[in-house]
Amino acid sequence: MAYGLLAGFFWGLDTVILGIALVMTPFVSTEQAILLAPFISTFIHDVCSSLWMLFYMGIKKESKKILSALKTRSGKIIVLAALLGGPIGMTGYVLSINYIGAAYTAIISALFPGVGALLSYIFLKEKMKGYQIAGLTVSILGVIALGYTPGGSETNNTVIGFLFAFMCVIGWASEAVIIAYGLKAQEISDHLALQIRQLTSAVFYGAIIIPFVKGWSFTLSLIPTQTAGIILLAALFGTTSYLFYYKAINKIGASKAMALNITYCAWSIVFGAVLLNEEISLRSIVCAIIIVGGSITAAADMGEMFKFKKKSFN
C-alpha cells in the first residue's frame, strides 16, 4: 500500500510544479502557444522522464538490458500500455478540456480507477471486496467533488468532448491493467517496464503528435529557457511517482494501485498551499480527507489485518 500512496504523493508534487511551468511566459505568450502548451509540455515531460530513467538505470547498471527487454513478450505488451496511457490517454484528456472544459473533463477522467477495477476483474481476475468497492466509489466521488467548478461547463461540442474524455478514461485504465499483465510473466522488472513506457511515449509524441500539431519549432525554442528546467524538475518527481506506481501494480495489483494513485488530487492541494501559497478551502480539506480515506479503504485487506492482530495477541 505504501508504494501506491507514495505514487500519489509524488504525482501531486509533479502536478503542481508542471502547473508552474504552464503559466510561465513561453506557454501564455500567444494564442497558439496556449493551444500547444499541453502537447508540448507532455512531450518534454516524457522526454525528461525517459532521461531520468536512463540515469537511474545507469546507477543500477542495467542500461544494457533495455534493448533486450524490448524484444521480450512483456516488453512489447508494455509498449502497447504506453501508447494507451500516454499519447492516447493524455491526448484525449487535452482535447476533452478544449471541447467541454476542465470541469466536465475532471469529473469524467476521475472515473478511470473504477473502469480499471472492472477491467482488472475481467482480464486479471482481480476481485475487490464490498468495502473496497465502496472505498473506491467514495474516493472517486471525492475527486469529482474536488474537480467540479460551478460555471465551468461551457461547451463547444459536447458529444465529441465527452468522447475524448472517455478515450482518456479507457487509455489510463487500460494502461495499468496491461502493465500488470505484462509484469506477471516476470520477464522484466517494473523499472525496466517504466523505462520502456516513458521511451515509447516520448518517441510517439516526437514522431507523430508534435509534427501533427506543428509544434517542433516551438518545442526547440523552449529548450534553453527556464521553463524547460522547471519541466525537468517536475519530470524528476513524476518519474519517482511512476516508479512507485509500477511497483504498486506489481505488488498489489492494478485496481488497488489505481485507487491509491488518485490520492495525488489531495496531495496537490497541500503542495499548492506550500509552494504557491494557495488558500485551502473547507471543501478542499473535506474532499482531500474523503479521497485519501476512500483510497486506503479500497486498497486495504481487512482479512490480513485481522489475522495480523490475532497473531500479535497470541
Buried (B, 14 or more C-beta within 10 A) or exposed (E): BEBBBBBBBBBBBBBBBBBBBBEBEBBEEEEEBEBBBBBBBBBBBBBBBBBBBBEBBEEEEBBEBBEEBBEBEBBBBBBBBBBBBBBBBBBBBBBBBBBBBBBBBBBBBBBBBBBBBBBBBEBBEBEBEEEBBBBBBBBBBBBBBBBBEEEBBEEEEEEBBBBBBBBBBBBBBBBBBBBBBBBEEEBBBBBBBBBBBBBBBBBBBBEEBBEEBEBEEBBEEBEEBEBBEBBBBBBBBBBBBBBBBBBBBBBBBBBBBBBBBBBBBBBBBBBBBEEEEBEEEEEBEEBBEBBBBBBBBBBBBEEEEEEEEEEEEE
